Amino acid sequence: MKSFLKVDPDSQFPIQNIPFGIFRRKPDGKPRAATRIGDKIVDLSVLERKGFFSDLLPEDAGDFFDLPELNKFMGSSKRLISDVRRRIQKLLREDSEELKSDEALLRKTLIDFDECEMLLPASVGDYTDFYSSKEHATNVGIMFRGKENALMPNWLHLPVGYHGRASSLVVSGTNIIRPKGQTKADDEEKPQFGPSKLLDFELEMGFFIGKGNNLGKSIPVGEAHNHIFGFVLVNDWSARDIQKWEYVPLGPFLAKNFATSISPWIVTLDALEPFKVKRQKQDPQVLPYLKSSGEWHYDINLEVSIKCANCNDFNVISRSNFKHLYWDVCQQVAHHTVTGCNLRTGDLLASGTISGPDEDSYGSLLELTWKGTKPLNLACGETRKFLVDGDVLKITGWCEGNGHKIGFGEVTGKILPTN
């Protein structure tokens, strides 16, 4: 499949992708829905008004795309979402004349990406962060409990998770203010208050819930994929010194609630279908409600880089892959709802830090520098144990197709000093 639009072969947004997001024209245009192909934004509200989706949408549906969030569309049936995506692909194909031959419509529909500002794609009611990488959990366990007790007794039996803070979810490009709070050094008798000195990133991916479930009714693991709209990149910023002091016995709180950054484009399960891979073997065998059918791991390349305040270029510090996760997304949904918890359209569930088996595939500075004992030597000549003010952290992710890439763009954030 090829488009009549010129798309760079290295672009993460070919016609095979068709992600969904919310944009506005700079500086203060009206927020509305879009997809992206190459370096062009496709304004879906224009196509909707011109009737290109009228045979797909319910007659009394009202606007789907002339809205400041995707929730209404995300909560539709899987069939409708797939049909709309295929219709967009058809309009953009090189052998289609409906859009290509109408120059006036093209000028209204296609906008240069540089002229647009990307916004949060959905209104997020709730956010959950899982802990689904065995390599990451093992590394952290070794650091704080030793090799003999690296994994907690429950870790291989259920996907551990924490409820996060939806109000501090921000879109890529949002500056991150260094948090302050209580910390306590091992050699000090009392805690102190001040800016976090051990600010870290966490390489994650997240998925948005499409159709939710009613309170009291759980989602079976075999049906969980029908409730997933699509994926984004996630950076769940972490203040390690605040976390160390507060988390026993309750888990992360202030160490995580100050900011979580996500990429603006949601890539659908349809786009990712060709990149499914086999899961890791799960031993011991999981309980029946977690026995996932099918393969729900994906071969998604992930890369983390830092740009220092005094440098012009990004320094790559980690290369990992989404396939390294132990618990898959369907197991996460099934476990989340097994109590009868109701997920709602727009809820975000994140994977937890994604670390691979090699040292250069670890998904946090905590691991890459092994609690700061092995500083990273950057190509620009600087070293890092943890993030310093002025650093820009960037995460990118993509799948390698046959002659094309399916990508998520990037999620970036610049560290600013504490207020």
Kinemage of the C-alpha trace (Angstrom):
@kinemage 1
@onewidth
@group {chain A} dominant
@subgroup {mainchain}
@vectorlist {calphas} color= white
{ca met a 1} P 0.000 0.000 0.000
{ca lys a 2} L 1.351 3.428 -1.001
{ca ser a 3} L 0.060 6.964 -0.612
{ca phe a 4} L -0.215 9.696 -3.239
{ca leu a 5} L 1.578 11.880 -0.684
{ca lys a 6} L 5.357 11.804 -0.623
{ca val a 7} L 6.491 10.020 2.559
{ca asp a 8} L 10.140 9.609 3.540
{ca pro a 9} L 11.062 5.889 3.737
{ca asp a 10} L 12.424 6.524 7.250
{ca ser a 11} L 9.212 8.180 8.439
{ca gln a 12} L 7.462 6.483 11.349
{ca phe a 13} L 4.111 7.534 9.890
{ca pro a 14} L 3.521 5.826 6.540
{ca ile a 15} L 0.062 4.933 5.265
{ca gln a 16} L 0.378 1.595 7.090
{ca asn a 17} L 0.296 3.391 10.460
{ca ile a 18} L -2.625 5.878 10.674
{ca pro a 19} L -2.431 6.765 14.386
{ca phe a 20} L -4.895 9.072 16.138
{ca gly a 21} L -4.251 12.231 18.119
{ca ile a 22} L -5.493 15.702 19.032
{ca phe a 23} L -3.914 18.848 17.571
{ca arg a 24} L -4.470 22.537 17.104
{ca arg a 25} L -2.943 24.997 14.694
{ca lys a 26} L -0.414 27.282 16.320
{ca pro a 27} L -0.715 29.470 18.285
{ca asp a 28} L -4.279 29.001 19.567
{ca gly a 29} L -6.401 27.055 17.099
{ca lys a 30} L -9.337 24.881 18.050
{ca pro a 31} L -8.365 21.394 19.332
{ca arg a 32} L -9.632 18.585 17.107
{ca ala a 33} L -8.794 15.065 15.972
{ca ala a 34} L -6.204 14.128 13.396
{ca thr a 35} L -4.057 11.397 11.983
{ca arg a 36} L -0.579 11.767 10.568
{ca ile a 37} L 1.116 10.632 7.389
{ca gly a 38} L 4.720 11.604 6.803
{ca asp a 39} L 5.150 15.232 7.832
{ca lys a 40} L 1.467 16.065 7.291
{ca ile a 41} L -1.374 16.315 9.766
{ca val a 42} L -4.695 15.051 8.369
{ca asp a 43} L -7.560 17.027 9.910
{ca leu a 44} L -10.245 14.382 10.500
{ca ser a 45} L -12.885 16.977 11.378
{ca val a 46} L -12.727 18.266 7.786
{ca leu a 47} L -13.189 14.781 6.356
{ca glu a 48} L -16.050 14.185 8.792
{ca arg a 49} L -17.870 17.369 7.727
{ca lys a 50} L -17.437 16.384 4.068
{ca gly a 51} L -19.257 13.109 4.776
{ca phe a 52} L -16.430 10.656 4.194
{ca phe a 53} L -17.384 8.702 7.336
{ca ser a 54} L -21.163 9.174 7.222
{ca asp a 55} L -21.871 5.580 6.151
{ca leu a 56} L -19.711 4.261 8.995
{ca leu a 57} L -20.901 6.361 11.932
{ca pro a 58} L -24.334 6.050 13.578
{ca glu a 59} L -26.894 8.500 12.141
{ca asp a 60} L -27.420 10.293 15.442
{ca ala a 61} L -23.758 10.155 16.486
{ca gly a 62} L -23.015 13.865 16.209
{ca asp a 63} L -19.381 14.973 15.976
{ca phe a 64} L -16.691 12.364 16.510
{ca phe a 65} L -13.624 14.307 15.395
{ca asp a 66} L -14.453 17.975 15.927
{ca leu a 67} L -13.814 17.482 19.653
{ca pro a 68} L -10.886 18.251 22.009
{ca glu a 69} L -10.372 14.585 22.943
{ca leu a 70} L -10.714 11.170 21.285
{ca asn a 71} L -12.810 9.560 24.015
{ca lys a 72} L -16.034 9.356 22.022
{ca phe a 73} L -14.270 7.660 19.110
{ca met a 74} L -12.205 5.439 21.421
{ca gly a 75} L -15.341 4.172 23.126
{ca ser a 76} L -16.850 2.996 19.829
{ca ser a 77} L -16.921 -0.594 18.642
{ca lys a 78} L -13.686 -2.184 17.467
{ca arg a 79} L -15.267 -2.681 14.055
{ca leu a 80} L -16.129 1.005 13.659
{ca ile a 81} L -12.617 2.070 14.676
{ca ser a 82} L -11.065 -0.370 12.185
{ca asp a 83} L -13.460 0.730 9.438
{ca val a 84} L -12.625 4.412 9.959
{ca arg a 85} L -8.902 3.670 9.861
{ca arg a 86} L -9.288 1.696 6.628
{ca arg a 87} L -11.383 4.505 5.107
{ca ile a 88} L -8.609 7.003 5.873
{ca gln a 89} L -6.069 4.687 4.244
{ca lys a 90} L -8.287 4.366 1.185
{ca leu a 91} L -8.552 8.148 0.829
{ca leu a 92} L -4.765 8.504 1.043
{ca arg a 93} L -3.881 5.676 -1.340
{ca glu a 94} L -2.092 6.490 -4.579
{ca asp a 95} L -4.887 4.912 -6.655
{ca ser a 96} L -7.670 6.916 -4.950
{ca glu a 97} L -8.964 10.139 -6.545
{ca glu a 98} L -11.552 11.287 -3.956
{ca leu a 99} L -9.106 13.389 -1.981
{ca lys a 100} L -6.166 13.655 -4.362
{ca ser a 101} L -8.141 15.348 -7.147
{ca asp a 102} L -9.804 18.006 -4.941
{ca glu a 103} L -7.137 20.676 -4.409
{ca ala a 104} L -9.364 22.927 -2.309
{ca leu a 105} L -10.220 20.048 0.025
{ca leu a 106} L -6.569 19.003 0.222
{ca arg a 107} L -5.565 22.491 1.374
{ca lys a 108} L -8.137 22.328 4.190
{ca thr a 109} L -7.362 18.746 5.181
{ca leu a 110} L -3.563 18.557 5.079
{ca ile a 111} L -1.471 20.742 7.388
{ca asp a 112} L 2.297 20.799 7.823
{ca phe a 113} L 3.235 19.148 11.104
{ca asp a 114} L 5.455 22.102 12.070
{ca glu a 115} L 2.423 24.401 11.999
{ca cys a 116} L 0.624 22.348 14.645
{ca glu a 117} L 0.759 21.772 18.374
{ca met a 118} L 0.004 18.295 19.663
{ca leu a 119} L -2.159 17.923 22.784
{ca leu a 120} L -3.104 15.079 25.111
{ca pro a 121} L -5.078 12.669 22.932
{ca ala a 122} L -7.691 11.759 25.534
{ca ser a 123} L -9.373 12.878 28.700
{ca val a 124} L -7.857 10.449 31.222
{ca gly a 125} L -9.977 9.604 34.248
{ca asp a 126} L -7.629 7.073 35.825
{ca tyr a 127} L -4.027 5.974 35.344
{ca thr a 128} L -2.419 2.698 36.458
{ca asp a 129} L 1.284 1.866 36.285
{ca phe a 130} L 2.290 -1.793 36.208
{ca tyr a 131} L 5.627 -3.426 37.069
{ca ser a 132} L 5.764 -6.009 34.274
{ca ser a 133} L 9.435 -6.329 33.288
{ca lys a 134} L 11.102 -9.269 35.020
{ca glu a 135} L 14.563 -7.888 34.223
{ca his a 136} L 13.724 -4.507 35.784
{ca ala a 137} L 12.075 -6.006 38.866
{ca thr a 138} L 15.057 -8.329 39.334
{ca asn a 139} L 17.588 -5.519 38.994
{ca val a 140} L 15.797 -3.327 41.514
{ca gly a 141} L 15.350 -6.269 43.871
{ca ile a 142} L 19.060 -7.108 43.752
{ca met a 143} L 19.963 -3.501 44.558
{ca phe a 144} L 17.740 -3.251 47.598
{ca arg a 145} L 17.290 -6.858 48.837
{ca gly a 146} L 20.134 -8.914 47.356
{ca lys a 147} L 20.150 -11.689 44.730
{ca glu a 148} L 18.469 -14.237 46.989
{ca asn a 149} L 15.359 -12.064 47.451
{ca ala a 150} L 15.361 -10.122 44.185
{ca leu a 151} L 11.756 -10.914 43.222
{ca met a 152} L 9.006 -10.652 45.807
{ca pro a 153} L 7.033 -13.919 46.310
{ca asn a 154} L 3.977 -12.633 44.420
{ca trp a 155} L 5.766 -11.242 41.347
{ca leu a 156} L 5.649 -14.362 39.161
{ca his a 157} L 1.992 -14.997 40.053
{ca leu a 158} L 0.350 -11.636 39.249
{ca pro a 159} L 1.081 -8.397 37.371
{ca val a 160} L 1.977 -5.964 40.153
{ca gly a 161} L 0.587 -2.446 39.665
{ca tyr a 162} L 0.117 0.905 41.354
{ca his a 163} L -2.601 3.490 40.907
{ca gly a 164} L -1.071 6.685 39.510
{ca arg a 165} L -2.142 10.305 39.240
{ca ala a 166} L -4.044 11.215 36.050
{ca ser a 167} L -4.014 14.971 36.733
{ca ser a 168} L -0.241 15.173 36.170
{ca leu a 169} L -0.195 13.315 32.846
{ca val a 170} L 1.382 15.648 30.272
{ca val a 171} L 2.029 15.485 26.542
{ca ser a 172} L 5.484 15.247 25.011
{ca gly a 173} L 7.422 18.511 25.092
{ca thr a 174} L 6.095 19.641 28.459
{ca asn a 175} L 8.845 20.850 30.797
{ca ile a 176} L 9.310 18.872 34.028
{ca ile a 177} L 9.929 20.844 37.218
{ca arg a 178} L 12.238 19.048 39.620
{ca pro a 179} L 10.086 17.848 42.547
{ca lys a 180} L 10.878 18.474 46.187
{ca gly a 181} L 10.000 16.397 49.210
{ca gln a 182} L 11.312 14.414 52.146
{ca thr a 183} L 14.461 12.331 51.757
{ca lys a 184} L 16.650 10.496 54.230
{ca ala a 185} L 20.234 9.386 53.690
{ca asp a 186} L 21.315 6.095 55.235
{ca asp a 187} L 23.788 7.845 57.509
{ca glu a 188} L 21.358 10.489 58.761
{ca glu a 189} L 19.121 10.178 61.797
{ca lys a 190} L 16.260 12.346 60.530
{ca pro a 191} L 14.759 13.129 57.112
{ca gln a 192} L 15.403 16.386 55.273
{ca phe a 193} L 13.249 18.454 52.949
{ca gly a 194} L 14.375 19.835 49.616
{ca pro a 195} L 14.707 19.227 45.853
{ca ser a 196} L 15.126 15.644 44.704
{ca lys a 197} L 18.784 14.879 43.945
{ca leu a 198} L 18.109 11.529 42.254
{ca leu a 199} L 15.671 12.395 39.454
{ca asp a 200} L 15.210 9.560 36.968
{ca phe a 201} L 13.268 8.527 33.881
{ca glu a 202} L 11.395 5.272 33.316
{ca leu a 203} L 11.157 3.803 29.831
{ca glu a 204} L 7.591 2.562 29.449
{ca met a 205} L 4.728 2.072 27.031
{ca gly a 206} L 1.079 2.534 27.822
{ca phe a 207} L -2.271 1.663 26.305
{ca phe a 208} L -5.593 3.467 26.333
{ca ile a 209} L -8.845 1.748 27.196
{ca gly a 210} L -11.471 1.931 24.486
{ca lys a 211} L -14.702 0.368 25.673
{ca gly a 212} L -14.828 0.006 29.445
{ca asn a 213} L -16.630 -2.457 31.714
{ca asn a 214} L -19.402 -2.048 34.270
{ca leu a 215} L -18.623 -1.909 37.977
{ca gly a 216} L -18.715 -5.446 39.394
{ca lys a 217} L -18.161 -7.133 36.018
{ca ser a 218} L -14.596 -8.231 35.275
{ca ile a 219} L -13.045 -8.506 31.802
{ca pro a 220} L -11.950 -12.067 30.893
{ca val a 221} L -8.363 -12.322 29.695
{ca gly a 222} L -9.532 -13.689 26.328
{ca glu a 223} L -11.673 -10.605 25.695
{ca ala a 224} L -9.262 -7.995 27.045
{ca his a 225} L -7.843 -7.019 23.628
{ca asn a 226} L -11.311 -5.831 22.590
{ca his a 227} L -11.074 -3.143 25.284
{ca ile a 228} L -7.699 -1.740 24.150
{ca phe a 229} L -7.731 1.204 21.743
{ca gly a 230} L -4.003 1.624 21.154
{ca phe a 231} L -0.511 2.358 22.465
{ca val a 232} L 1.658 5.364 23.341
{ca leu a 233} L 5.175 5.885 24.671
{ca val a 234} L 5.392 6.705 28.384
{ca asn a 235} L 8.054 8.279 30.588
{ca asp a 236} L 7.036 7.855 34.215
{ca trp a 237} L 9.481 10.285 35.843
{ca ser a 238} L 10.714 9.139 39.249
{ca ala a 239} L 12.404 10.824 42.216
{ca arg a 240} L 14.434 7.923 43.567
{ca asp a 241} L 15.497 9.520 46.851
{ca ile a 242} L 11.918 10.515 47.689
{ca gln a 243} L 10.750 7.030 46.667
{ca lys a 244} L 13.291 5.226 48.836
{ca trp a 245} L 12.117 7.036 51.987
{ca glu a 246} L 8.358 6.880 51.398
{ca tyr a 247} L 7.601 3.618 49.648
{ca val a 248} L 7.839 1.122 52.542
{ca pro a 249} L 5.280 -0.371 53.031
{ca leu a 250} L 2.853 1.406 50.684
{ca gly a 251} L 4.605 1.898 47.341
{ca pro a 252} L 5.372 5.014 45.244
{ca phe a 253} L 3.431 8.195 46.020
{ca leu a 254} L 5.123 11.611 45.803
{ca ala a 255} L 8.069 10.045 43.972
{ca lys a 256} L 5.780 9.521 40.976
{ca asn a 257} L 2.864 11.934 41.149
{ca phe a 258} L 4.583 15.118 39.908
{ca ala a 259} L 4.614 14.181 36.185
{ca thr a 260} L 4.141 11.366 33.684
{ca ser a 261} L 4.824 12.190 30.019
{ca ile a 262} L 3.240 10.447 27.022
{ca ser a 263} L 3.662 10.675 23.263
{ca pro a 264} L 0.772 12.375 21.411
{ca trp a 265} L -0.074 9.720 18.803
{ca ile a 266} L -2.041 6.578 19.703
{ca val a 267} L -1.049 3.652 17.477
{ca thr a 268} L -3.834 1.100 17.090
{ca leu a 269} L -3.704 -2.671 17.569
{ca asp a 270} L -4.522 -3.015 13.855
{ca ala a 271} L -1.309 -1.183 12.935
{ca leu a 272} L 0.720 -3.332 15.326
{ca glu a 273} L -0.783 -6.681 14.267
{ca pro a 274} L 2.121 -7.640 11.920
{ca phe a 275} L 4.647 -7.188 14.733
{ca lys a 276} L 3.345 -9.692 17.266
{ca val a 277} L 5.945 -11.992 18.822
{ca lys a 278} L 5.870 -14.935 21.202
{ca arg a 279} L 5.773 -14.216 24.923
{ca gln a 280} L 8.367 -15.176 27.470
{ca lys a 281} L 7.693 -18.536 29.081
{ca gln a 282} L 5.832 -17.962 32.331
{ca asp a 283} L 6.997 -20.246 35.099
{ca pro a 284} L 5.301 -21.084 37.427
{ca gln a 285} L 2.068 -21.500 35.517
{ca val a 286} L -0.352 -18.665 36.148
{ca leu a 287} L -3.842 -19.064 37.592
{ca pro a 288} L -6.638 -19.720 35.061
{ca tyr a 289} L -7.979 -16.140 35.027
{ca leu a 290} L -4.544 -14.960 33.771
{ca lys a 291} L -3.998 -17.620 31.082
{ca ser a 292} L -3.756 -15.376 28.051
{ca ser a 293} L -4.712 -16.832 24.683
{ca gly a 294} L -2.846 -15.663 21.598
{ca glu a 295} L 0.289 -13.543 21.458
{ca trp a 296} L 0.056 -10.007 22.840
{ca his a 297} L 3.720 -9.044 22.895
{ca tyr a 298} L 5.049 -6.798 20.132
{ca asp a 299} L 8.468 -6.260 18.564
{ca ile a 300} L 8.746 -2.527 19.251
{ca asn a 301} L 12.247 -1.026 19.290
{ca leu a 302} L 12.704 1.507 22.085
{ca glu a 303} L 15.501 4.048 22.402
{ca val a 304} L 16.349 6.548 25.150
{ca ser a 305} L 18.662 9.538 24.710
{ca ile a 306} L 19.764 12.591 26.696
{ca lys a 307} L 20.703 16.066 25.476
{ca cys a 308} L 22.710 18.047 28.029
{ca ala a 309} L 22.246 21.791 28.383
{ca asn a 310} L 25.716 22.440 26.913
{ca cys a 311} L 25.358 19.963 24.031
{ca asn a 312} L 23.711 20.217 20.628
{ca asp a 313} L 23.064 16.532 20.074
{ca phe a 314} L 21.259 13.724 21.878
{ca asn a 315} L 23.331 10.916 23.403
{ca val a 316} L 21.729 7.454 23.170
{ca ile a 317} L 21.933 5.745 26.585
{ca ser a 318} L 19.597 2.760 26.226
{ca arg a 319} L 18.110 0.507 23.549
{ca ser a 320} L 15.379 -1.889 24.625
{ca asn a 321} L 12.253 -3.557 23.259
{ca phe a 322} L 8.613 -3.924 24.307
{ca lys a 323} L 8.858 -7.705 23.794
{ca his a 324} L 10.949 -7.999 26.975
{ca leu a 325} L 7.857 -7.663 29.189
{ca tyr a 326} L 6.875 -10.720 31.235
{ca trp a 327} L 3.193 -9.845 31.707
{ca asp a 328} L 1.184 -8.955 28.579
{ca val a 329} L -1.471 -6.276 28.194
{ca cys a 330} L -4.404 -8.702 28.262
{ca gln a 331} L -3.206 -10.150 31.563
{ca gln a 332} L -2.902 -6.626 32.930
{ca val a 333} L -6.514 -5.793 31.977
{ca ala a 334} L -7.832 -9.099 33.350
{ca his a 335} L -6.011 -8.662 36.654
{ca his a 336} L -7.012 -5.009 36.976
{ca thr a 337} L -10.706 -5.860 36.638
{ca val a 338} L -10.849 -9.258 38.374
{ca thr a 339} L -12.181 -7.560 41.516
{ca gly a 340} L -14.953 -5.912 39.504
{ca cys a 341} L -13.046 -2.645 39.100
{ca asn a 342} L -14.554 -0.660 36.230
{ca leu a 343} L -12.173 0.639 33.586
{ca arg a 344} L -13.492 3.620 31.629
{ca thr a 345} L -12.895 4.931 28.125
{ca gly a 346} L -9.703 6.986 28.155
{ca asp a 347} L -8.093 5.265 31.135
{ca leu a 348} L -4.332 4.795 30.682
{ca leu a 349} L -2.506 1.632 31.767
{ca ala a 350} L 1.302 1.707 31.592
{ca ser a 351} L 3.715 -1.213 31.422
{ca gly a 352} L 6.200 -0.196 34.080
{ca thr a 353} L 9.890 0.199 33.278
{ca ile a 354} L 10.940 -1.943 30.282
{ca ser a 355} L 14.435 -3.361 30.750
{ca gly a 356} L 16.139 -5.929 28.580
{ca pro a 357} L 18.705 -8.584 29.539
{ca asp a 358} L 21.780 -6.493 28.711
{ca glu a 359} L 23.193 -3.522 30.612
{ca asp a 360} L 22.684 -1.163 27.666
{ca ser a 361} L 18.999 -2.157 27.482
{ca tyr a 362} L 18.042 -1.094 31.010
{ca gly a 363} L 15.096 1.299 31.179
{ca ser a 364} L 16.156 3.708 33.951
{ca leu a 365} L 19.227 5.533 35.224
{ca leu a 366} L 18.788 3.661 38.495
{ca glu a 367} L 19.790 0.511 36.598
{ca leu a 368} L 22.076 2.015 33.944
{ca thr a 369} L 24.280 3.565 36.645
{ca trp a 370} L 23.486 0.882 39.264
{ca lys a 371} L 22.234 3.338 41.917
{ca gly a 372} L 24.783 5.934 40.802
{ca thr a 373} L 27.840 3.721 41.428
{ca lys a 374} L 28.668 3.452 37.690
{ca pro a 375} L 28.213 6.917 36.116
{ca leu a 376} L 27.407 7.052 32.408
{ca asn a 377} L 30.058 8.624 30.174
{ca leu a 378} L 28.213 10.576 27.492
{ca ala a 379} L 29.597 11.241 24.023
{ca cys a 380} L 29.538 14.980 24.721
{ca gly a 381} L 32.113 14.530 27.498
{ca glu a 382} L 29.746 14.830 30.461
{ca thr a 383} L 28.812 12.098 32.933
{ca arg a 384} L 25.458 11.298 34.517
{ca lys a 385} L 24.349 9.400 37.586
{ca phe a 386} L 20.864 10.940 37.531
{ca leu a 387} L 19.213 13.784 35.624
{ca val a 388} L 20.409 17.355 36.155
{ca asp a 389} L 18.608 20.633 35.460
{ca gly a 390} L 18.693 21.493 31.773
{ca asp a 391} L 18.750 17.873 30.574
{ca val a 392} L 16.281 16.902 27.851
{ca leu a 393} L 15.227 13.248 27.924
{ca lys a 394} L 13.813 11.674 24.738
{ca ile a 395} L 12.201 8.275 24.186
{ca thr a 396} L 11.400 7.007 20.693
{ca gly a 397} L 9.778 3.765 19.546
{ca trp a 398} L 9.131 2.023 16.235
{ca cys a 399} L 8.496 -1.321 14.518
{ca glu a 400} L 10.423 -2.420 11.427
{ca gly a 401} L 8.101 -3.421 8.604
{ca asn a 402} L 8.728 -4.567 5.038
{ca gly a 403} L 10.135 -1.373 3.564
{ca his a 404} L 8.497 0.884 6.166
{ca lys a 405} L 8.399 1.713 9.876
{ca ile a 406} L 5.423 1.925 12.195
{ca gly a 407} L 6.348 4.436 14.879
{ca phe a 408} L 5.075 6.337 17.869
{ca gly a 409} L 7.090 9.507 17.362
{ca glu a 410} L 8.736 10.597 20.571
{ca val a 411} L 8.114 11.696 24.119
{ca thr a 412} L 10.427 14.406 25.430
{ca gly a 413} L 10.761 16.504 28.573
{ca lys a 414} L 13.240 19.128 29.785
{ca ile a 415} L 14.213 19.255 33.460
{ca leu a 416} L 13.739 22.670 35.051
{ca pro a 417} L 14.917 23.736 38.517
{ca thr a 418} L 12.651 23.365 41.543
{ca asn a 419} L 10.242 26.250 42.121
